[in-house]
Amino acid sequence: MTVIRSQVIGCGAYLPERILTNAEIAKTVDTSDEWIASRTGIRRRHIAVPGETTTDLALKSAQNAMTDAQIAVEELDLIIVATTTPDETFPSVATAVQSRIGMTRGAAFDVQAVCSGFIYGLAVADNFIKAQQASTVLLIGAETMSRLMDWTDRTTCVLFGDGAGALVLRAAAGRGDASDRGVFNTKLYSDGRLHDLLYVDGGPSTTGTTGHLRMLGKEVFKHAVINIADSIEASVRDSGLSISDVDWFVPHQANQRILDATARRLKVPAERFISTIEDHGNTSAASVPLALQVAVDDGRIERGDLVLLEAMGGGLTWGAALLRW
């Protein structure tokens, strides 16, 4: 049986040049490098400088992904940007990227699911391709989370960083079995009752301001491990495979303890979980493609590998996606 698969034909990433270390943060709030690293695994994060926008980061990651894919802008049908930190309330970051790369056809829009945004965006891209409404899609996760931080709150400001990552996806014929390259499935979930666990205390229709990120860390941790593991198992099961078949797990980089606890719950060696949290911190919707790029660049993820992507974010939202690289 011939099926349409969304194959990854290019990937790219970009991180701001400014690096903020734990030691620097400790100069302004009551914390230390040891305190942050022992509880989160984070030692440094990249921060956008004044005047550097989410679109700037998204654009550079997109250009790198398109170069890797060896495609011209005229081949793109659709741009999707996953972000919770747009330059403006509207228009979208995606249309700004569309303009700056010179794309004059197709469509562009943003997806907002906070840290799960890239998984949600991948689901949208995959379904556009399967429905034959797009052949080549540029999917970007880009964030300037530093702009949402209350830099006096040591429980949140130490966690987040800025960055962007992108994939180019293209329609290709598959056999419909586990030997295919491309996306096998995406699994999306949310529970709006858990709003108060992770949110921003502002917005256009409430305070008229951007607001700051607020989080109940212990509760988020508990839900993250359970929900992420369940979504991973559902994705693998739906493909007729087992957890042991997965070569690499590329998780949202929220907290090293969450990564380790999820690996234990799934009975998977921690070494199969790609971790970039030490250097990137939590970059929200950008964290999964950034981690992908690192693992591709260092040779861990190779053509033909079975790769499981997963994330959980405010909403709460969570999900997983299984693909063969």
LINQUICOR-V901790 format. One record per helix or strand. SS is the DSSP state (alpha for helix, beta for strand). FROM is the first residue (numbers start at 1). LEN is the number of residues. If there is no record, write none. Layout:
BEGIN
ss->[SS	SS]
from->[FROM	FROM]
len->[LEN	LEN]
END
This chain:
BEGIN
ss->[beta	beta	alpha	alpha	beta	alpha	alpha	beta	alpha	beta	alpha	beta	alpha	beta	beta	beta	alpha	beta	beta	alpha	alpha	beta	alpha	alpha	beta	alpha	beta	alpha	beta	beta]
from->[3	19	22	33	44	54	73	78	93	107	114	136	145	160	162	182	192	198	213	217	243	248	256	270	273	277	282	284	306	317]
len->[12	3	4	8	3	16	3	5	9	5	17	9	4	1	13	9	6	3	3	22	3	4	11	3	2	4	1	14	8	8]
END
